Amino acid sequence: MKTKTLSDGLKGPDDFETIGAYVSYVREAKGLTLRDVVELVKTVIAKNEVDKEGTVSKGYLSNLEAGKYIHPSPLKLRALAHIYNIPYELLLKKAGYWDKSTEKLNKDGSFTLMFKEVQDMTAAEKRSVMNYIEFVKSERKQNDDKSSKKS
Protein backbone atom coordinates (compact mmCIF):
# COMPACT_ATOMS: atom_id res chain seq x y z
CA MET A 1 0.00 0.00 0.00
CA LYS A 2 1.55 3.28 -1.13
CA THR A 3 0.14 6.33 0.59
CA LYS A 4 0.43 9.70 -1.10
CA THR A 5 2.30 12.35 0.82
CA LEU A 6 1.23 15.92 1.46
CA SER A 7 3.62 17.06 -1.26
CA ASP A 8 1.47 15.13 -3.76
CA GLY A 9 -1.15 17.87 -3.30
CA LEU A 10 -4.09 16.81 -1.18
CA LYS A 11 -7.49 17.76 -2.46
CA GLY A 12 -10.58 18.51 -0.43
CA PRO A 13 -14.19 17.47 -1.01
CA ASP A 14 -14.98 20.69 -2.87
CA ASP A 15 -12.48 19.67 -5.55
CA PHE A 16 -14.80 16.84 -6.63
CA GLU A 17 -18.16 16.88 -8.34
CA THR A 18 -19.63 13.87 -6.49
CA ILE A 19 -19.34 12.00 -3.21
CA GLY A 20 -18.24 8.97 -5.22
CA ALA A 21 -15.35 10.78 -6.87
CA TYR A 22 -14.24 12.14 -3.50
CA VAL A 23 -14.28 8.81 -1.63
CA SER A 24 -12.53 7.17 -4.58
CA TYR A 25 -9.79 9.82 -4.39
CA VAL A 26 -9.36 9.40 -0.64
CA ARG A 27 -9.22 5.61 -0.91
CA GLU A 28 -6.62 5.77 -3.66
CA ALA A 29 -4.64 8.46 -1.83
CA LYS A 30 -4.42 6.08 1.11
CA GLY A 31 -3.26 3.27 -1.17
CA LEU A 32 -6.26 1.07 -0.37
CA THR A 33 -8.07 -1.33 -2.66
CA LEU A 34 -11.84 -1.83 -2.52
CA ARG A 35 -11.18 -5.18 -0.86
CA ASP A 36 -8.92 -3.51 1.75
CA VAL A 37 -11.73 -1.10 2.66
CA VAL A 38 -14.29 -3.92 2.97
CA GLU A 39 -11.97 -5.82 5.31
CA LEU A 40 -11.12 -2.74 7.38
CA VAL A 41 -14.82 -1.94 7.80
CA LYS A 42 -15.47 -5.54 8.94
CA THR A 43 -12.68 -5.15 11.49
CA VAL A 44 -13.99 -1.89 12.99
CA ILE A 45 -17.52 -3.29 13.11
CA ALA A 46 -16.22 -6.36 14.97
CA LYS A 47 -14.54 -3.99 17.46
CA ASN A 48 -17.84 -2.06 17.83
CA GLU A 49 -16.16 1.12 16.62
CA VAL A 50 -18.90 1.66 14.02
CA ASP A 51 -22.47 0.38 13.68
CA LYS A 52 -22.96 -2.92 11.84
CA GLU A 53 -25.27 -1.07 9.44
CA GLY A 54 -22.08 0.53 8.13
CA THR A 55 -21.12 -2.74 6.42
CA VAL A 56 -20.00 -2.25 2.84
CA SER A 57 -19.33 -4.70 0.04
CA LYS A 58 -16.85 -4.38 -2.79
CA GLY A 59 -19.82 -3.94 -5.18
CA TYR A 60 -21.35 -1.20 -3.02
CA LEU A 61 -18.06 0.70 -2.90
CA SER A 62 -17.55 0.28 -6.63
CA ASN A 63 -21.06 1.60 -7.34
CA LEU A 64 -20.58 4.48 -4.88
CA GLU A 65 -17.31 5.49 -6.52
CA ALA A 66 -18.90 5.17 -9.98
CA GLY A 67 -21.54 7.72 -8.95
CA LYS A 68 -24.50 5.34 -8.76
CA TYR A 69 -25.37 6.47 -5.22
CA ILE A 70 -25.94 10.21 -4.91
CA HIS A 71 -27.06 10.03 -1.26
CA PRO A 72 -25.39 6.94 0.26
CA SER A 73 -26.33 5.68 3.70
CA PRO A 74 -25.02 7.96 6.47
CA LEU A 75 -24.07 4.82 8.44
CA LYS A 76 -21.91 3.62 5.56
CA LEU A 77 -20.41 7.10 5.29
CA ARG A 78 -19.58 6.99 9.00
CA ALA A 79 -17.72 3.71 8.48
CA LEU A 80 -15.81 5.16 5.52
CA ALA A 81 -14.94 8.32 7.47
CA HIS A 82 -13.59 6.11 10.25
CA ILE A 83 -11.51 4.00 7.85
CA TYR A 84 -10.22 6.99 5.88
CA ASN A 85 -9.56 9.01 9.06
CA ILE A 86 -11.47 12.03 7.79
CA PRO A 87 -14.24 14.04 9.45
CA TYR A 88 -17.64 12.38 9.08
CA GLU A 89 -19.15 15.82 8.48
CA LEU A 90 -17.14 16.19 5.27
CA LEU A 91 -18.79 13.10 3.82
CA LEU A 92 -22.23 14.11 5.03
CA LYS A 93 -21.85 17.50 3.38
CA LYS A 94 -20.55 16.05 0.12
CA ALA A 95 -23.49 13.60 0.04
CA GLY A 96 -25.93 16.49 0.49
CA TYR A 97 -26.98 15.75 4.08
CA TRP A 98 -25.20 18.65 5.76
CA ASP A 99 -27.00 21.98 6.10
CA LYS A 100 -25.17 25.08 4.85
CA SER A 101 -25.58 26.70 8.27
CA THR A 102 -23.10 24.19 9.70
CA GLU A 103 -20.37 24.92 7.17
CA LYS A 104 -18.09 26.29 9.88
CA LEU A 105 -16.98 22.70 10.39
CA ASN A 106 -15.70 22.62 6.84
CA LYS A 107 -14.21 25.99 5.92
CA ASP A 108 -11.34 24.17 4.26
CA GLY A 109 -11.65 20.40 3.97
CA SER A 110 -8.15 19.89 2.63
CA PHE A 111 -6.64 21.74 5.61
CA THR A 112 -8.68 19.58 7.99
CA LEU A 113 -7.62 16.45 6.13
CA MET A 114 -3.98 17.49 6.24
CA PHE A 115 -4.01 17.86 10.01
CA LYS A 116 -5.85 14.56 10.44
CA GLU A 117 -3.11 12.90 8.37
CA VAL A 118 -0.24 14.44 10.31
CA GLN A 119 -1.44 13.69 13.81
CA ASP A 120 2.04 12.97 15.05
CA MET A 121 3.40 16.47 14.38
CA THR A 122 5.27 18.02 17.26
CA ALA A 123 4.21 21.39 18.62
CA ALA A 124 7.23 22.96 16.91
CA GLU A 125 6.27 21.41 13.57
CA LYS A 126 2.71 22.67 13.92
CA ARG A 127 4.03 26.18 14.68
CA SER A 128 6.22 25.96 11.56
CA VAL A 129 3.22 25.04 9.43
CA MET A 130 1.16 27.87 10.91
CA ASN A 131 4.07 30.31 10.35
CA TYR A 132 4.27 29.20 6.73
CA ILE A 133 0.53 29.72 6.29
CA GLU A 134 0.87 33.23 7.74
CA PHE A 135 3.75 33.87 5.34
CA VAL A 136 1.69 32.75 2.34
CA LYS A 137 -1.23 34.92 3.46
CA SER A 138 1.05 37.97 3.85
CA GLU A 139 2.51 37.34 0.36
CA ARG A 140 -1.02 37.17 -1.05
CA LYS A 141 -1.94 40.42 0.75
CA GLN A 142 1.15 42.15 -0.63
CA ASN A 143 0.28 40.95 -4.15
CA ASP A 144 -3.31 42.13 -3.71
CA ASP A 145 -2.06 45.52 -2.49
CA LYS A 146 0.25 45.83 -5.53
CA SER A 147 -2.62 44.91 -7.87
CA SER A 148 -4.96 47.49 -6.36
CA LYS A 149 -2.32 50.24 -6.65
CA LYS A 150 -1.92 49.53 -10.37
CA SER A 151 -5.65 49.96 -11.00
N, C-alpha and C positions, 0 to 999 in steps of 0.2 A: 504494500500500500504506500503510494507516494503522495504525501500531502503537500499542497502548494504552500509557499511561504508568502509572507506579507508583501515581499518585493514583487510577487507575481501580479499584484494589483487586485485586491479584494473588491468585489462588487457588492452592493447592497440590494435589497429587494426592489427598490425603485428602478434599478437598472434592467429589470426584466418585465416583460409584458404580462406573464401569467405566473400563478403559483407553481405550476408544473415546471416551467423553465427555471424558476428560482431554486426549487428544491433539487432539481437535477444538477444545477451549478454547484450548490453547496455539497451535495453528495460526491460529485466528481472532484471538487476542490479538496475534499477530505480523503480522496483516494479510495473510496468505498464502492463496491459493486452493489447491485440490487440485492443479491444474495447476502452480502455482508450486512446490509441494513435489516433485512428480514431476521437474520440470526441475532443481531444486536437488540432488536425490539423484543424478540422472544426472551432474551436474557433479562432485560430490564423489567419485563412483565413478570417473569418468574421471581424476581427480587422484590416485587410489589412497588417498584419505583414509578410505574405508570399503570393505568387501568388496562385490564385485559381487552377492553373494547378498542384499544389502540393497536391491536394486532394488524399487521400488514402482510400481504403476500407479494411475491415478486411481480405477479400480474397486476396487482393494484398499483404498486409503485410505478411500473412501466406505463400504465394508463394515466396515472397522475402526471408523470413527467411528460407524457405525450399530449397533455392538455385536455384529456377526456373528462376530467373532473374539475369543474370551475369552482365549486364550493365543497371541498373534501371534508370529511368528518373532523370536527374539532378534536376529538379524542385521538384520531390518527395523527393529526397535526401536532398534538402534544407529545406523542411518542417520537415523532420525527425531530421536534425541537430538542427533546432530551438527548437523542442520539447524536444530532448534529451540533449540540452545545450552543444553540442560538436561542434568543428570547422567543418564547411561545407567542408573544404579542405580535412579533414580526410576521409570523406565519398567519395568524388570525387576520391581520390587516391585509396581507397580500391576497388572502382568500376571500376578502370582502366582508368579514365578520366584525371588523373593528371600526368603531365609530370615529369620525374625524375629530370629535372633541377630545379624544384620548391620544391624539398624535404626539403629545409631549413625550411619550415613551419611545417614540421613534423619530426624533428629529433627524438623526443620521444613522441609518441602519448599518452602514459599513463601519462606522466608528465603533458602534456597539459591538459588532461582530469581531472587530480587531481586538478590542479589550477582552472579550470572552476567550479568544484564541491565545492571548498572551497572559494568561492568569498568573504565570510564575515570574512576572517582571518584578524587579526590586523597586523600592521606593525611588531610588536614584534614577533608574531607567524610566519610570513613569514620569518623573520630573523632566527628564531629557525630552521625552516625547511631547509633553505639554509645552516645553520651551520651544521646540521645533514648530509646533502648531502656532504658537504666538508669533514666531518669526515669519511664518508663511502668511499669517493674517496681516502683519505689519507691512510686508512686501506688497501684498494685494492692495492695502490702503494707500501706500505710496504710489503705486501704479494708477489707482483710481484718481488720486489727487492730481497726478501729472496729466491724466486724460482730461480731467475737468478744466484744468488751466489752459489746455490747448483749444478748448471749444470757445 
